[in-house]
């Protein structure tokens, strides 16, 4: 049985407290969820009960770290620590398919990157999140495609926002459709 992270509570006693209408997870489910979340790099017991939520801004939720000894780059952050009451939004792989189901930019990675970021922003918006809430994204680029045009789109879309997300770029043999040249998935942290 899958449980929404919002049914879990943390605090001084780190008790598990289901919200009204939610089924309380058993110990095995709690451990399984924690292991899956840990494997994904997410703190799973971080969503507070609604009565305990306060208005915090993104800077109090995510701490961006670029420690001495690691390169500093305006395109990414080396590590991000997430604290406090928040929602975690997982965005599945976004590709160059528009709302009508058509592939945008066949053979053109720049045009596909534009559509990918439109799709990413649409998915984030549906979850009440924005690009600046993204803590991590994975970028998949088909081998043989130039990365630079996609990165130029990212720089334009990201703009002057501070604190870019952590990033992982992978060159892959192919994606779900042979016409896809790139894909991005993301994890966003939204303050409650």
LONURO-416579 format. One record per residue (C-alpha): residue in three letters; x, y, z. Coordinates in nm, 4 decimals. Layout:
BEGIN
+-----+----------+----------+----------+
|   r |        x |        y |        z |
+-----+----------+----------+----------+
| ALA |        X |        Y |        Z |
...
+-----+----------+----------+----------+
***
This chain:
BEGIN
+-----+----------+----------+----------+
|   r |        x |        y |        z |
+-----+----------+----------+----------+
| UNK |   0.0000 |   0.0000 |   0.0000 |
| UNK |   0.1406 |   0.3421 |  -0.0954 |
| UNK |   0.1113 |   0.6261 |   0.1554 |
| UNK |   0.1425 |   0.9972 |   0.0861 |
| UNK |   0.4338 |   1.1549 |   0.2724 |
| UNK |   0.1894 |   1.4158 |   0.4058 |
| UNK |   0.0416 |   1.1582 |   0.6456 |
| UNK |   0.3661 |   1.1483 |   0.8396 |
| UNK |   0.4616 |   1.3819 |   1.1184 |
| UNK |   0.7914 |   1.4724 |   1.2715 |
| UNK |   0.8825 |   1.6666 |   1.5786 |
| UNK |   1.0357 |   1.6131 |   1.9218 |
| UNK |   0.9007 |   1.2587 |   1.9438 |
| UNK |   0.9206 |   1.1734 |   1.5694 |
| UNK |   0.5810 |   1.0053 |   1.5980 |
| UNK |   0.3858 |   0.8865 |   1.2981 |
| UNK |   0.0509 |   1.0604 |   1.2898 |
| UNK |  -0.1936 |   1.0015 |   1.0028 |
| UNK |  -0.4108 |   1.2878 |   0.8883 |
| UNK |  -0.7904 |   1.2428 |   0.8884 |
| UNK |  -0.8931 |   0.9838 |   0.6327 |
| UNK |  -0.5429 |   0.8405 |   0.5933 |
| UNK |  -0.4537 |   0.4828 |   0.6792 |
| UNK |  -0.1764 |   0.4669 |   0.9361 |
| UNK |   0.1268 |   0.2861 |   0.7903 |
| UNK |   0.2613 |  -0.0168 |   0.9714 |
| UNK |   0.6252 |  -0.0364 |   1.0782 |
| UNK |   0.7284 |  -0.2324 |   0.7672 |
| UNK |   0.5728 |   0.0334 |   0.5413 |
| UNK |   0.7478 |   0.3116 |   0.7341 |
| UNK |   1.0849 |   0.1394 |   0.6971 |
| UNK |   1.0261 |   0.0644 |   0.3273 |
| UNK |   0.9239 |   0.4263 |   0.2603 |
| UNK |   1.2261 |   0.5580 |   0.4518 |
| UNK |   1.4638 |   0.3323 |   0.2575 |
| UNK |   1.3150 |   0.4348 |  -0.0774 |
| UNK |   1.3274 |   0.8025 |   0.0171 |
| UNK |   1.6844 |   0.7695 |   0.1454 |
| UNK |   1.7858 |   0.6043 |  -0.1803 |
| UNK |   1.6371 |   0.9040 |  -0.3616 |
| UNK |   1.8159 |   1.1475 |  -0.1288 |
| UNK |   1.4967 |   1.2754 |   0.0338 |
| UNK |   1.4062 |   1.3184 |   0.3988 |
| UNK |   1.0795 |   1.1242 |   0.4162 |
| UNK |   0.9611 |   1.2205 |   0.7636 |
| UNK |   0.9633 |   1.5920 |   0.6990 |
| UNK |   0.6028 |   1.6830 |   0.6260 |
| UNK |   0.4425 |   1.8294 |   0.9340 |
| UNK |   0.0791 |   1.7904 |   1.0293 |
| UNK |  -0.1181 |   2.0855 |   0.8818 |
| UNK |  -0.1784 |   2.2359 |   1.2285 |
| UNK |   0.1986 |   2.2626 |   1.2768 |
| UNK |   0.2813 |   2.4209 |   0.9425 |
| UNK |   0.4051 |   2.7760 |   0.9277 |
| UNK |   0.4873 |   3.0083 |   0.6435 |
| UNK |   0.8560 |   2.9654 |   0.5667 |
| UNK |   1.0335 |   3.0802 |   0.2590 |
| UNK |   1.2385 |   2.8632 |   0.0288 |
| UNK |   1.5662 |   2.9904 |   0.1745 |
| UNK |   1.4680 |   2.8504 |   0.5172 |
| UNK |   1.3683 |   2.5192 |   0.3586 |
| UNK |   1.6699 |   2.4572 |   0.1354 |
| UNK |   2.0300 |   2.5369 |   0.2212 |
| UNK |   2.2512 |   2.5491 |  -0.0895 |
| UNK |   2.6090 |   2.4376 |  -0.0232 |
| UNK |   2.9134 |   2.5025 |  -0.2390 |
| UNK |   3.1900 |   2.4077 |   0.0037 |
| UNK |   3.5532 |   2.5019 |  -0.0258 |
| UNK |   3.7415 |   2.2364 |  -0.2163 |
| UNK |   3.4673 |   2.1946 |  -0.4796 |
| UNK |   3.4246 |   2.3971 |  -0.7965 |
| UNK |   3.1717 |   2.6799 |  -0.7834 |
| UNK |   2.9552 |   2.7048 |  -1.0947 |
| UNK |   2.6524 |   2.9297 |  -1.1567 |
| UNK |   2.4766 |   2.6414 |  -1.3384 |
| UNK |   2.4522 |   2.4077 |  -1.0372 |
| UNK |   2.4879 |   2.3686 |  -0.6624 |
| UNK |   2.7088 |   2.0978 |  -0.5135 |
| UNK |   2.4723 |   1.9925 |  -0.2309 |
| UNK |   2.1375 |   2.0975 |  -0.0880 |
| UNK |   2.0123 |   2.0379 |   0.2662 |
| UNK |   1.6334 |   2.0330 |   0.3122 |
| UNK |   1.4809 |   2.1185 |   0.6503 |
| UNK |   1.1491 |   2.2139 |   0.7975 |
| UNK |   0.7895 |   2.1729 |   0.6914 |
| UNK |   0.7697 |   2.1204 |   0.3172 |
| UNK |   0.6228 |   1.9188 |   0.0319 |
| UNK |   0.8435 |   1.7163 |  -0.1981 |
| UNK |   0.7373 |   1.7113 |  -0.5632 |
| UNK |   0.8757 |   1.4453 |  -0.7964 |
| UNK |   0.8461 |   1.5327 |  -1.1641 |
| UNK |   0.8799 |   1.2395 |  -1.3999 |
| UNK |   1.0936 |   1.2586 |  -1.7109 |
| UNK |   0.9806 |   1.5490 |  -1.9290 |
| UNK |   1.0529 |   1.5336 |  -2.2999 |
| UNK |   0.9700 |   1.7334 |  -2.6134 |
| UNK |   0.6039 |   1.6308 |  -2.6433 |
| UNK |   0.3536 |   1.9164 |  -2.6433 |
| UNK |   0.0007 |   1.9148 |  -2.4953 |
| UNK |  -0.1381 |   1.7802 |  -2.8250 |
| UNK |   0.0977 |   1.4817 |  -2.8091 |
| UNK |   0.3223 |   1.6030 |  -3.0912 |
| UNK |   0.7013 |   1.5892 |  -3.0745 |
| UNK |   0.8422 |   1.9416 |  -3.0905 |
| UNK |   1.1769 |   2.0065 |  -3.2596 |
| UNK |   1.2482 |   1.6784 |  -3.4339 |
| UNK |   1.6261 |   1.6637 |  -3.4770 |
| UNK |   1.6763 |   1.9995 |  -3.2955 |
| UNK |   1.7992 |   1.9683 |  -2.9373 |
| UNK |   1.7547 |   2.3414 |  -2.8703 |
| UNK |   1.3867 |   2.3327 |  -2.9713 |
| UNK |   1.3381 |   2.0144 |  -2.7702 |
| UNK |   1.5022 |   2.1748 |  -2.4645 |
| UNK |   1.2594 |   2.4691 |  -2.4930 |
| UNK |   0.9635 |   2.2269 |  -2.4895 |
| UNK |   1.1135 |   2.0228 |  -2.2070 |
| UNK |   1.1392 |   2.3318 |  -1.9871 |
| UNK |   0.7814 |   2.4349 |  -2.0763 |
| UNK |   0.6648 |   2.0875 |  -1.9741 |
| UNK |   0.8736 |   2.0959 |  -1.6570 |
| UNK |   0.7280 |   2.4327 |  -1.5555 |
| UNK |   0.3745 |   2.3067 |  -1.6305 |
| UNK |   0.4233 |   1.9960 |  -1.4165 |
| UNK |   0.5765 |   2.1984 |  -1.1321 |
| UNK |   0.2948 |   2.4539 |  -1.1482 |
| UNK |   0.0330 |   2.1783 |  -1.1232 |
| UNK |   0.1961 |   2.0793 |  -0.7938 |
| UNK |   0.2177 |   2.4383 |  -0.6673 |
| UNK |   0.5908 |   2.4609 |  -0.7340 |
| UNK |   0.8200 |   2.6809 |  -0.9448 |
| UNK |   1.1625 |   2.6318 |  -1.0991 |
| UNK |   1.3300 |   2.7918 |  -0.7972 |
| UNK |   1.1882 |   2.5096 |  -0.5804 |
| UNK |   1.3809 |   2.2451 |  -0.7777 |
| UNK |   1.6485 |   2.0866 |  -0.5594 |
| UNK |   1.7722 |   1.8289 |  -0.8111 |
| UNK |   1.7294 |   1.7388 |  -1.1706 |
| UNK |   1.8684 |   1.4728 |  -1.3922 |
| UNK |   1.9304 |   1.5585 |  -1.7545 |
| UNK |   1.9463 |   1.2770 |  -2.0078 |
| UNK |   2.0997 |   1.3580 |  -2.3463 |
| UNK |   2.1190 |   1.1100 |  -2.6306 |
| UNK |   2.4801 |   1.0286 |  -2.7190 |
| UNK |   2.6044 |   1.2287 |  -3.0135 |
| UNK |   2.3837 |   1.5291 |  -2.9374 |
| UNK |   2.5528 |   1.8551 |  -2.8384 |
| UNK |   2.4821 |   1.9544 |  -2.4781 |
| UNK |   2.5591 |   2.3254 |  -2.5265 |
| UNK |   2.2291 |   2.4283 |  -2.6968 |
| UNK |   2.0325 |   2.2684 |  -2.4108 |
| UNK |   2.2471 |   2.4386 |  -2.1485 |
| UNK |   2.1924 |   2.7731 |  -2.3236 |
| UNK |   1.8162 |   2.7196 |  -2.2937 |
| UNK |   1.8605 |   2.6345 |  -1.9249 |
| UNK |   2.0616 |   2.9536 |  -1.8627 |
| UNK |   1.7953 |   3.1642 |  -2.0346 |
| UNK |   1.5045 |   2.9946 |  -1.8543 |
| UNK |   1.6781 |   2.9952 |  -1.5147 |
| UNK |   1.7716 |   3.3601 |  -1.5620 |
| UNK |   1.9017 |   3.5519 |  -1.2619 |
| UNK |   1.7543 |   3.3183 |  -1.0017 |
| UNK |   2.0081 |   3.2418 |  -0.7293 |
| UNK |   2.0864 |   2.8932 |  -0.6048 |
| UNK |   2.0515 |   2.6579 |  -0.8997 |
| UNK |   1.9603 |   2.2966 |  -0.8229 |
| UNK |   2.1989 |   2.0067 |  -0.7979 |
| UNK |   2.2393 |   1.8466 |  -1.1362 |
| UNK |   2.3356 |   1.5205 |  -1.2969 |
| UNK |   2.3924 |   1.5011 |  -1.6734 |
| UNK |   2.3902 |   1.1600 |  -1.8364 |
| UNK |   2.4604 |   1.0719 |  -2.1968 |
| UNK |   2.2404 |   0.7761 |  -2.2884 |
| UNK |   2.2089 |   0.5425 |  -2.5866 |
| UNK |   1.8452 |   0.6365 |  -2.6356 |
| UNK |   1.5197 |   0.7430 |  -2.4743 |
| UNK |   1.1616 |   0.6073 |  -2.4853 |
| UNK |   1.1052 |   0.7416 |  -2.8371 |
| UNK |   1.3906 |   0.7493 |  -3.0910 |
| UNK |   1.2887 |   1.1083 |  -3.1804 |
| UNK |   1.3601 |   1.2304 |  -2.8248 |
| UNK |   1.7029 |   1.3930 |  -2.7938 |
| UNK |   1.6845 |   1.4862 |  -2.4246 |
| UNK |   1.4755 |   1.4431 |  -2.1114 |
| UNK |   1.4729 |   1.5981 |  -1.7636 |
| UNK |   1.3261 |   1.4724 |  -1.4370 |
| UNK |   1.3239 |   1.6797 |  -1.1199 |
| UNK |   1.2699 |   1.6844 |  -0.7457 |
| UNK |   1.1304 |   2.0074 |  -0.5997 |
| UNK |   1.0935 |   2.1136 |  -0.2364 |
| UNK |   0.8056 |   2.3518 |  -0.1657 |
| UNK |   0.7706 |   2.5246 |   0.1729 |
| UNK |   0.4386 |   2.4752 |   0.3484 |
+-----+----------+----------+----------+
***
